[in-house]
Amino acid sequence: MLRSPLAALALVASLGLAQAQTAAPAPKLDPENTVVLTTKDGPVTIRLRPDLAPKHVAQIKTLVKRHFYDGIVFHRVIDGFMAQTGDPTGTGTGGSDLPNIPAEFSQTPYKVGSVGMARSQSPNSANSQFFICYEGCGSLTGSYTLFGEVVSGMDAVRKIKKGASGSGQVTNPDKIISMRMLSDAK
């Protein structure tokens, strides 16, 4: 039996420390397959998934290394659904000068923090636009290419300025400050 509140706190603290020491370490990120997207509210670390979508990951990496995404707006942001970016025109209809990518759909479920490629009605029309899921993206599983997942910084993603209800079009939208491969960060 514990005799004082301080002894009880010491026991709780020591149990917490023991649990922290036995917890499994976080998986190490591969710098060649990790992107750091910087917003006005902080960095967002995205683990790329070449195991799910090798062509999409290769295209994203090429564009990141060109600094293509720097200054591009989040043109479509729907509260409770997703934040979309990657269009240099800011209209939702633009893309890069690279060819479109054939679909690489998987049955890996979309969840909070999933990163997928935006596209038109054609499954093979993904180019540079992508979205980060809040909630409610599960219905996209198997219909949009999932190529990454947010491993830290989801709080910054949730602060991206939302659009009007319905269309999600954003007035005076937030921008990507920079997007870099972790391997290139210095």
C-alpha positions in Angstrom: 0.0 0.0 0.0 1.2 3.5 -0.9 1.5 5.9 2.0 1.5 9.2 0.2 0.3 11.0 -3.0 3.9 11.6 -3.9 4.7 7.9 -3.7 1.7 7.2 -5.9 2.9 9.7 -8.5 6.3 8.2 -8.4 4.9 4.7 -9.1 2.8 6.0 -12.0 5.8 7.9 -13.4 8.0 4.8 -13.1 5.3 2.6 -14.8 5.0 5.1 -17.6 8.8 5.2 -18.1 8.9 1.4 -18.1 6.2 1.3 -20.8 8.0 4.0 -22.8 11.2 2.0 -22.7 9.6 -1.2 -23.9 7.5 0.4 -26.6 8.5 -0.6 -30.2 10.6 2.1 -31.9 9.0 4.0 -34.7 9.9 2.6 -38.1 12.9 4.4 -39.7 12.0 6.5 -42.7 13.8 5.9 -46.0 15.1 9.3 -47.0 14.8 8.3 -50.7 11.1 7.7 -50.3 10.2 10.4 -47.8 8.9 13.9 -48.8 8.8 16.9 -46.5 6.0 19.3 -47.6 6.2 22.6 -45.8 3.1 24.7 -45.1 2.7 28.0 -43.2 1.6 25.9 -40.2 4.6 23.6 -40.3 6.1 20.6 -42.0 4.2 17.5 -43.2 6.3 14.3 -43.6 5.0 11.9 -46.2 6.2 8.3 -46.6 6.0 7.4 -50.3 4.8 3.9 -51.2 6.6 2.6 -54.2 5.4 -0.9 -53.2 1.9 0.3 -54.1 2.4 2.7 -57.0 6.0 2.8 -58.4 5.2 4.9 -61.4 3.3 7.5 -59.4 6.1 7.7 -56.8 8.7 8.1 -59.5 6.7 11.0 -61.0 6.2 12.7 -57.6 9.9 12.4 -56.9 10.9 13.9 -60.2 8.6 16.8 -59.7 9.8 17.4 -56.1 13.4 17.4 -57.2 12.5 20.0 -59.8 10.9 22.1 -57.0 7.7 22.0 -59.1 5.4 22.1 -56.1 7.0 25.2 -54.4 4.4 28.0 -54.2 1.5 25.9 -55.6 -1.8 26.4 -53.9 -4.2 24.0 -52.2 -7.0 24.8 -54.7 -9.6 22.4 -53.5 -10.0 21.7 -49.7 -13.2 20.1 -48.4 -13.5 19.9 -44.6 -13.9 16.4 -43.4 -12.7 15.0 -46.8 -9.4 16.1 -48.3 -7.0 18.9 -49.3 -5.9 18.9 -53.0 -2.9 20.6 -54.6 -0.4 20.2 -57.4 -2.0 22.3 -60.1 0.3 25.1 -61.2 -2.7 27.0 -62.6 -4.7 26.8 -59.3 -7.8 25.9 -61.2 -7.9 22.1 -60.8 -7.3 21.5 -64.5 -3.6 22.0 -64.8 -0.6 19.7 -64.5 3.1 19.3 -65.2 4.9 18.9 -68.6 5.5 15.2 -67.8 3.2 12.6 -69.4 0.2 11.3 -67.5 0.6 8.1 -65.5 -1.4 4.9 -65.9 -3.5 4.0 -63.0 -2.0 1.9 -60.2 -5.0 1.2 -58.1 -4.8 -1.1 -55.1 -7.1 -2.3 -52.4 -5.0 -0.7 -49.6 -7.7 1.4 -47.9 -7.7 5.1 -47.8 -7.7 6.5 -44.3 -6.7 9.7 -42.5 -3.4 10.9 -43.8 -3.5 8.8 -47.0 -2.0 10.6 -50.0 -3.5 9.8 -53.4 -3.3 11.1 -57.0 -6.1 13.3 -58.4 -7.3 12.6 -61.9 -10.0 13.4 -64.4 -12.7 10.9 -65.3 -10.0 8.9 -67.2 -8.3 6.4 -64.8 -5.0 7.0 -66.7 -5.0 10.8 -66.4 -3.0 11.4 -63.1 -0.1 13.8 -63.6 0.9 16.2 -60.7 -2.2 16.8 -58.6 -2.6 15.0 -55.4 -4.7 15.1 -52.2 -4.3 14.3 -48.6 -7.2 12.7 -46.8 -8.8 14.0 -43.7 -11.7 11.5 -43.2 -14.2 10.1 -45.5 -11.9 9.0 -48.2 -12.6 5.2 -47.9 -14.8 5.2 -50.9 -11.8 6.2 -53.1 -10.1 2.8 -52.4 -9.5 1.0 -55.7 -10.5 4.0 -57.8 -7.7 6.4 -57.1 -4.0 5.6 -56.9 -2.8 5.7 -53.3 1.0 6.5 -53.3 1.8 7.7 -49.8 0.9 8.5 -46.2 1.4 11.3 -43.8 3.6 10.1 -40.9 3.8 13.4 -39.1 2.3 16.9 -39.5 -1.3 16.0 -39.9 -2.1 18.9 -37.6 -0.6 21.3 -40.2 -2.7 19.6 -42.9 -5.9 20.1 -40.9 -5.0 23.9 -40.7 -5.0 24.3 -44.5 -7.6 26.9 -45.4 -10.9 25.2 -46.4 -13.0 26.0 -49.4 -16.6 26.9 -49.8 -19.0 24.0 -49.0 -19.8 21.8 -52.0 -17.1 22.6 -54.6 -14.3 23.0 -52.1 -12.8 25.9 -54.2 -10.7 28.1 -52.0 -10.6 31.9 -52.0 -7.1 33.2 -51.3 -5.8 29.6 -50.7 -2.8 28.4 -48.7 0.3 27.4 -50.6 3.0 24.8 -50.4 6.0 26.7 -49.3 8.4 24.0 -50.3 8.4 20.3 -51.0 11.7 18.4 -50.7 12.9 14.8 -50.6 14.2 14.0 -47.1 17.5 12.8 -48.8 17.9 16.3 -50.2 17.1 18.2 -47.0 20.1 20.0 -45.6 
